[in-house]
Amino acid sequence: MGVHNPAHPGEILRELVIVPLGLSVTDAADHLGVSLKTLLPETNPRPCLSCRALLSGYSIVFSHA
């Protein structure tokens, strides 16, 4: 059986929300109501992004749709 390496949630947030909307990480943090210190590590593949932060990111997409 092969090993499945799923995308990191922070990568999903960056690729599907931050980049397409032309936001900086600072802007995204402001929209999410979190500090830059909280969001910046989340957009890198090392730490784990919480489900709450990911769902908040999706709210940005749907509020601009």
MMTF fields as JSON, N, C-alpha, C and O atoms, coordinates in Angstrom:
{
  "mmtfVersion": "1.0.0",
  "mmtfProducer": "UNKNOWN",
  "numBonds": 259,
  "numAtoms": 260,
  "numGroups": 65,
  "numChains": 1,
  "numModels": 1,
  "chainsPerModel": [1],
  "groupsPerChain": [65],
  "chainIdList": ["A"],
  "bondAtomList": [4, 2, 8, 6, 12, 10, 16, 14, 20, 18, 24, 22, 28, 26, 32, 30, 36, 34, 40, 38, 44, 42, 48, 46, 52, 50, 56, 54, 60, 58, 64, 62, 68, 66, 72, 70, 76, 74, 80, 78, 84, 82, 88, 86, 92, 90, 96, 94, 100, 98, 104, 102, 108, 106, 112, 110, 116, 114, 120, 118, 124, 122, 128, 126, 132, 130, 136, 134, 140, 138, 144, 142, 148, 146, 152, 150, 156, 154, 160, 158, 164, 162, 168, 166, 172, 170, 176, 174, 180, 178, 184, 182, 188, 186, 192, 190, 196, 194, 200, 198, 204, 202, 208, 206, 212, 210, 216, 214, 220, 218, 224, 222, 228, 226, 232, 230, 236, 234, 240, 238, 244, 242, 248, 246, 252, 250, 256, 254],
  "bondOrderList": [1, 1, 1, 1, 1, 1, 1, 1, 1, 1, 1, 1, 1, 1, 1, 1, 1, 1, 1, 1, 1, 1, 1, 1, 1, 1, 1, 1, 1, 1, 1, 1, 1, 1, 1, 1, 1, 1, 1, 1, 1, 1, 1, 1, 1, 1, 1, 1, 1, 1, 1, 1, 1, 1, 1, 1, 1, 1, 1, 1, 1, 1, 1, 1],
  "groupList": [{"groupName": "MET", "atomNameList": ["N", "CA", "C", "O"], "elementList": ["N", "C", "C", "O"], "formalChargeList": [0, 0, 0, 0], "bondAtomList": [1, 0, 2, 1, 3, 2], "bondOrderList": [1, 1, 2], "singleLetterCode": "M", "chemCompType": "L-PEPTIDE LINKING"}, {"groupName": "GLY", "atomNameList": ["N", "CA", "C", "O"], "elementList": ["N", "C", "C", "O"], "formalChargeList": [0, 0, 0, 0], "bondAtomList": [1, 0, 2, 1, 3, 2], "bondOrderList": [1, 1, 2], "singleLetterCode": "G", "chemCompType": "PEPTIDE LINKING"}, {"groupName": "VAL", "atomNameList": ["N", "CA", "C", "O"], "elementList": ["N", "C", "C", "O"], "formalChargeList": [0, 0, 0, 0], "bondAtomList": [1, 0, 2, 1, 3, 2], "bondOrderList": [1, 1, 2], "singleLetterCode": "V", "chemCompType": "L-PEPTIDE LINKING"}, {"groupName": "HIS", "atomNameList": ["N", "CA", "C", "O"], "elementList": ["N", "C", "C", "O"], "formalChargeList": [0, 0, 0, 0], "bondAtomList": [1, 0, 2, 1, 3, 2], "bondOrderList": [1, 1, 2], "singleLetterCode": "H", "chemCompType": "L-PEPTIDE LINKING"}, {"groupName": "ASN", "atomNameList": ["N", "CA", "C", "O"], "elementList": ["N", "C", "C", "O"], "formalChargeList": [0, 0, 0, 0], "bondAtomList": [1, 0, 2, 1, 3, 2], "bondOrderList": [1, 1, 2], "singleLetterCode": "N", "chemCompType": "L-PEPTIDE LINKING"}, {"groupName": "PRO", "atomNameList": ["N", "CA", "C", "O"], "elementList": ["N", "C", "C", "O"], "formalChargeList": [0, 0, 0, 0], "bondAtomList": [1, 0, 2, 1, 3, 2], "bondOrderList": [1, 1, 2], "singleLetterCode": "P", "chemCompType": "L-PEPTIDE LINKING"}, {"groupName": "ALA", "atomNameList": ["N", "CA", "C", "O"], "elementList": ["N", "C", "C", "O"], "formalChargeList": [0, 0, 0, 0], "bondAtomList": [1, 0, 2, 1, 3, 2], "bondOrderList": [1, 1, 2], "singleLetterCode": "A", "chemCompType": "L-PEPTIDE LINKING"}, {"groupName": "GLU", "atomNameList": ["N", "CA", "C", "O"], "elementList": ["N", "C", "C", "O"], "formalChargeList": [0, 0, 0, 0], "bondAtomList": [1, 0, 2, 1, 3, 2], "bondOrderList": [1, 1, 2], "singleLetterCode": "E", "chemCompType": "L-PEPTIDE LINKING"}, {"groupName": "ILE", "atomNameList": ["N", "CA", "C", "O"], "elementList": ["N", "C", "C", "O"], "formalChargeList": [0, 0, 0, 0], "bondAtomList": [1, 0, 2, 1, 3, 2], "bondOrderList": [1, 1, 2], "singleLetterCode": "I", "chemCompType": "L-PEPTIDE LINKING"}, {"groupName": "LEU", "atomNameList": ["N", "CA", "C", "O"], "elementList": ["N", "C", "C", "O"], "formalChargeList": [0, 0, 0, 0], "bondAtomList": [1, 0, 2, 1, 3, 2], "bondOrderList": [1, 1, 2], "singleLetterCode": "L", "chemCompType": "L-PEPTIDE LINKING"}, {"groupName": "ARG", "atomNameList": ["N", "CA", "C", "O"], "elementList": ["N", "C", "C", "O"], "formalChargeList": [0, 0, 0, 0], "bondAtomList": [1, 0, 2, 1, 3, 2], "bondOrderList": [1, 1, 2], "singleLetterCode": "R", "chemCompType": "L-PEPTIDE LINKING"}, {"groupName": "SER", "atomNameList": ["N", "CA", "C", "O"], "elementList": ["N", "C", "C", "O"], "formalChargeList": [0, 0, 0, 0], "bondAtomList": [1, 0, 2, 1, 3, 2], "bondOrderList": [1, 1, 2], "singleLetterCode": "S", "chemCompType": "L-PEPTIDE LINKING"}, {"groupName": "THR", "atomNameList": ["N", "CA", "C", "O"], "elementList": ["N", "C", "C", "O"], "formalChargeList": [0, 0, 0, 0], "bondAtomList": [1, 0, 2, 1, 3, 2], "bondOrderList": [1, 1, 2], "singleLetterCode": "T", "chemCompType": "L-PEPTIDE LINKING"}, {"groupName": "ASP", "atomNameList": ["N", "CA", "C", "O"], "elementList": ["N", "C", "C", "O"], "formalChargeList": [0, 0, 0, 0], "bondAtomList": [1, 0, 2, 1, 3, 2], "bondOrderList": [1, 1, 2], "singleLetterCode": "D", "chemCompType": "L-PEPTIDE LINKING"}, {"groupName": "LYS", "atomNameList": ["N", "CA", "C", "O"], "elementList": ["N", "C", "C", "O"], "formalChargeList": [0, 0, 0, 0], "bondAtomList": [1, 0, 2, 1, 3, 2], "bondOrderList": [1, 1, 2], "singleLetterCode": "K", "chemCompType": "L-PEPTIDE LINKING"}, {"groupName": "CYS", "atomNameList": ["N", "CA", "C", "O"], "elementList": ["N", "C", "C", "O"], "formalChargeList": [0, 0, 0, 0], "bondAtomList": [1, 0, 2, 1, 3, 2], "bondOrderList": [1, 1, 2], "singleLetterCode": "C", "chemCompType": "L-PEPTIDE LINKING"}, {"groupName": "TYR", "atomNameList": ["N", "CA", "C", "O"], "elementList": ["N", "C", "C", "O"], "formalChargeList": [0, 0, 0, 0], "bondAtomList": [1, 0, 2, 1, 3, 2], "bondOrderList": [1, 1, 2], "singleLetterCode": "Y", "chemCompType": "L-PEPTIDE LINKING"}, {"groupName": "PHE", "atomNameList": ["N", "CA", "C", "O"], "elementList": ["N", "C", "C", "O"], "formalChargeList": [0, 0, 0, 0], "bondAtomList": [1, 0, 2, 1, 3, 2], "bondOrderList": [1, 1, 2], "singleLetterCode": "F", "chemCompType": "L-PEPTIDE LINKING"}],
  "groupTypeList": [0, 1, 2, 3, 4, 5, 6, 3, 5, 1, 7, 8, 9, 10, 7, 9, 2, 8, 2, 5, 9, 1, 9, 11, 2, 12, 13, 6, 6, 13, 3, 9, 1, 2, 11, 9, 14, 12, 9, 9, 5, 7, 12, 4, 5, 10, 5, 15, 9, 11, 15, 10, 6, 9, 9, 11, 1, 16, 11, 8, 2, 17, 11, 3, 6],
  "groupIdList": [1, 2, 3, 4, 5, 6, 7, 8, 9, 10, 11, 12, 13, 14, 15, 16, 17, 18, 19, 20, 21, 22, 23, 24, 25, 26, 27, 28, 29, 30, 31, 32, 33, 34, 35, 36, 37, 38, 39, 40, 41, 42, 43, 44, 45, 46, 47, 48, 49, 50, 51, 52, 53, 54, 55, 56, 57, 58, 59, 60, 61, 62, 63, 64, 65],
  "secStructList": [7, 7, 7, 7, 7, 7, 7, 7, 2, 2, 2, 2, 2, 0, 0, 0, 0, 0, 6, 6, 6, 6, 7, 7, 2, 2, 2, 2, 2, 2, 2, 2, 6, 7, 7, 2, 2, 2, 2, 2, 2, 2, 6, 1, 1, 1, 1, 7, 7, 7, 2, 2, 2, 2, 2, 2, 2, 2, 2, 2, 2, 2, 2, 7, 7],
  "xCoordList": [0.843, 0.0, 0.896, 1.85, 0.59, 1.381, 1.098, 0.061, 2.008, 1.861, 1.155, 1.54, 0.13, -0.613, -0.095, -0.081, 0.323, 0.842, -0.118, 0.04, -1.121, -2.117, -1.513, -0.49, -2.168, -1.723, -1.872, -2.804, -0.948, -1.01, -2.128, -2.245, -2.957, -4.047, -3.574, -4.275, -2.395, -1.858, -1.56, -1.722, -1.122, -0.875, -2.197, -2.263, -3.235, -4.55, -5.032, -5.509, -4.909, -5.314, -4.548, -5.132, -3.25, -2.407, -2.779, -2.942, -2.913, -3.14, -4.572, -4.783, -5.555, -6.954, -7.582, -8.639, -6.937, -7.529, -6.592, -6.925, -5.436, -4.551, -4.055, -4.192, -3.482, -2.928, -4.017, -3.878, -5.108, -6.122, -6.766, -7.129, -6.903, -7.506, -6.493, -6.852, -5.225, -4.186, -3.92, -3.526, -4.139, -3.92, -2.49, -1.855, -2.005, -0.754, -1.134, -2.308, -0.159, -0.445, -0.973, -1.828, -0.471, -0.955, -2.425, -3.211, -2.807, -4.217, -5.092, -6.164, -4.643, -5.406, -5.587, -6.673, -4.534, -4.623, -5.658, -6.441, -5.66, -6.647, -8.063, -8.947, -8.289, -9.611, -10.052, -11.24, -9.109, -9.428, -9.573, -10.079, -9.121, -9.185, -8.142, -8.355, -6.999, -5.892, -4.655, -4.592, -3.681, -2.452, -1.592, -1.717, -0.728, 0.215, 1.1, 1.45, 1.458, 2.286, 1.603, 2.273, 0.275, -0.481, -0.573, -0.392, -0.853, -1.104, 0.165, 0.182, 1.211, 2.415, 2.973, 3.263, 3.135, 3.623, 2.628, 3.031, 1.338, 0.321, 0.391, -0.027, 0.906, 0.984, 2.241, 2.454, 3.075, 4.243, 3.885, 3.031, 4.502, 4.084, 4.469, 4.082, 5.196, 5.646, 4.559, 4.253, 3.961, 2.994, 1.624, 1.346, 0.791, -0.55, -1.523, -1.512, -2.354, -3.375, -4.636, -5.063, -5.22, -6.431, -7.608, -7.616, -8.578, -9.783, -10.494, -11.046, -10.476, -11.143, -10.508, -11.221, -9.194, -8.506, -8.778, -8.967, -8.799, -9.07, -10.484, -10.678, -11.468, -12.844, -12.985, -13.761, -12.254, -12.274, -11.739, -12.241, -10.721, -10.179, -11.203, -11.285, -11.986, -13.024, -14.085, -14.691, -14.323, -15.319, -14.884, -15.732, -13.576, -13.082, -13.499, -13.98, -13.314, -13.636, -15.12, -15.49, -15.959, -17.393, -17.944, -18.973, -17.303, -17.769, -17.391, -17.973, -16.41, -16.001, -16.601, -16.368, -17.363, -17.919, -19.097, -19.683],
  "yCoordList": [-1.169, 0.0, 1.242, 1.32, 2.212, 3.431, 4.381, 4.29, 5.27, 6.262, 7.486, 7.996, 7.942, 9.133, 10.327, 10.299, 11.36, 12.563, 13.711, 14.406, 13.922, 14.959, 16.365, 16.582, 17.297, 18.694, 19.225, 18.866, 20.08, 20.733, 21.769, 22.49, 21.872, 22.852, 24.287, 25.079, 24.62, 25.963, 26.197, 27.307, 25.138, 25.234, 25.445, 26.225, 24.756, 24.935, 26.365, 26.998, 26.874, 28.25, 29.234, 30.164, 29.028, 29.928, 29.857, 30.887, 28.64, 28.471, 28.763, 29.213, 28.518, 28.709, 29.995, 30.399, 30.646, 31.859, 33.056, 34.043, 32.972, 34.133, 34.587, 35.76, 33.676, 34.037, 34.467, 35.526, 33.685, 34.094, 35.451, 36.189, 35.771, 37.049, 38.192, 39.345, 37.863, 38.885, 39.48, 40.64, 38.675, 39.145, 38.886, 37.928, 39.738, 39.427, 38.571, 38.486, 37.949, 37.159, 38.086, 37.687, 39.308, 40.295, 40.603, 40.626, 40.844, 41.104, 39.914, 40.086, 38.723, 37.514, 37.375, 37.031, 37.64, 37.565, 38.563, 38.241, 39.783, 40.788, 40.303, 40.43, 39.746, 39.25, 38.089, 37.947, 37.254, 36.098, 36.45, 35.657, 37.654, 38.06, 37.389, 37.18, 37.047, 36.454, 37.307, 38.112, 37.128, 37.898, 37.34, 36.174, 38.182, 37.744, 36.638, 35.696, 36.754, 35.747, 34.381, 33.35, 34.372, 33.119, 32.547, 31.345, 33.4, 32.91, 32.622, 31.679, 33.39, 33.227, 31.805, 31.238, 31.211, 29.822, 28.854, 27.812, 29.182, 28.293, 28.218, 27.218, 29.247, 29.239, 28.552, 28.437, 28.095, 27.282, 25.829, 25.563, 24.882, 23.487, 22.788, 21.634, 23.407, 22.715, 22.511, 21.364, 23.573, 23.337, 22.917, 23.048, 22.422, 21.988, 23.152, 23.848, 23.359, 24.396, 23.824, 22.725, 24.552, 24.057, 24.107, 24.897, 23.277, 23.264, 24.61, 25.091, 25.206, 26.505, 27.561, 28.324, 27.616, 28.594, 28.328, 29.263, 27.053, 26.706, 27.125, 27.696, 26.855, 27.24, 28.756, 29.275, 29.466, 30.918, 31.403, 32.38, 30.724, 31.076, 30.896, 31.717, 29.834, 29.618, 30.71, 31.044, 31.277, 32.343, 33.577, 34.331, 33.8, 34.91, 34.703, 35.63, 33.496, 33.185, 33.422, 34.084, 32.882, 32.972, 34.361, 34.71, 35.17, 36.542, 37.446, 38.518, 37.023, 37.803, 37.251, 37.802, 36.18, 35.54, 36.316, 35.924],
  "zCoordList": [0.0, 0.0, 0.0, 0.774, -0.866, -0.954, 0.198, 0.856, 0.428, 1.489, 0.906, -0.145, 1.596, 1.17, 1.961, 3.192, 1.27, 1.906, 1.614, 0.61, 2.487, 2.225, 2.317, 2.966, 1.657, 1.711, 3.124, 3.843, 3.508, 4.808, 4.77, 3.779, 5.814, 5.817, 5.585, 4.955, 6.088, 5.853, 4.382, 3.876, 3.695, 2.257, 1.516, 0.567, 1.946, 1.345, 1.543, 0.602, 2.761, 3.055, 2.183, 1.627, 2.065, 1.26, -0.215, -0.868, -0.74, -2.182, -2.623, -3.749, -1.766, -2.16, -1.659, -2.142, -0.687, -0.118, -0.241, -0.897, 0.378, 0.477, -0.894, -1.243, -1.67, -2.979, -3.969, -4.581, -4.155, -5.126, -4.825, -5.741, -3.541, -3.183, -3.165, -2.932, -3.412, -3.419, -2.05, -1.931, -1.015, 0.352, 0.783, 0.344, 1.635, 2.324, 3.53, 3.89, 4.14, 5.341, 6.438, 7.229, 6.488, 7.464, 7.237, 8.185, 5.965, 5.643, 6.02, 6.601, 5.694, 6.01, 7.519, 7.986, 8.276, 9.734, 10.254, 11.147, 9.69, 10.094, 9.802, 10.65, 8.603, 8.23, 9.095, 9.385, 9.514, 10.349, 11.82, 12.614, 12.178, 13.579, 14.446, 15.64, 13.834, 14.583, 14.374, 13.445, 15.236, 15.104, 13.975, 13.598, 13.449, 12.428, 12.987, 12.276, 14.255, 14.905, 14.92, 14.869, 14.989, 14.964, 13.557, 13.363, 12.571, 11.22, 10.428, 9.637, 10.609, 9.797, 9.851, 8.797, 11.023, 11.031, 10.395, 9.878, 10.424, 9.878, 8.352, 7.768, 7.707, 6.248, 5.751, 4.544, 6.674, 6.344, 6.606, 7.451, 5.919, 6.06, 7.352, 7.537, 8.24, 9.45, 10.5, 10.826, 11.046, 12.117, 11.583, 10.391, 12.459, 12.079, 12.23, 13.246, 11.233, 11.267, 11.892, 11.541, 12.798, 13.436, 12.472, 11.528, 12.711, 11.881, 11.962, 10.973, 13.134, 13.304, 12.41, 11.758, 12.369, 11.524, 10.048, 9.271, 9.661, 8.272, 7.88, 6.806, 8.725, 8.425, 8.375, 7.573, 9.211, 9.151, 7.813, 7.257, 7.294, 5.988, 4.893, 3.979, 4.971, 3.976, 4.047, 3.029, 5.242, 5.353, 4.577, 4.1, 4.439, 3.631, 2.178, 1.526, 1.681, 0.288, 0.03, -0.94, 0.894, 0.648, 0.89, 0.311, 1.723, 1.936, 0.768, 0.609, -0.065, -1.237, -2.523, -3.599, -2.425, -3.637, -4.18, -5.189]
}
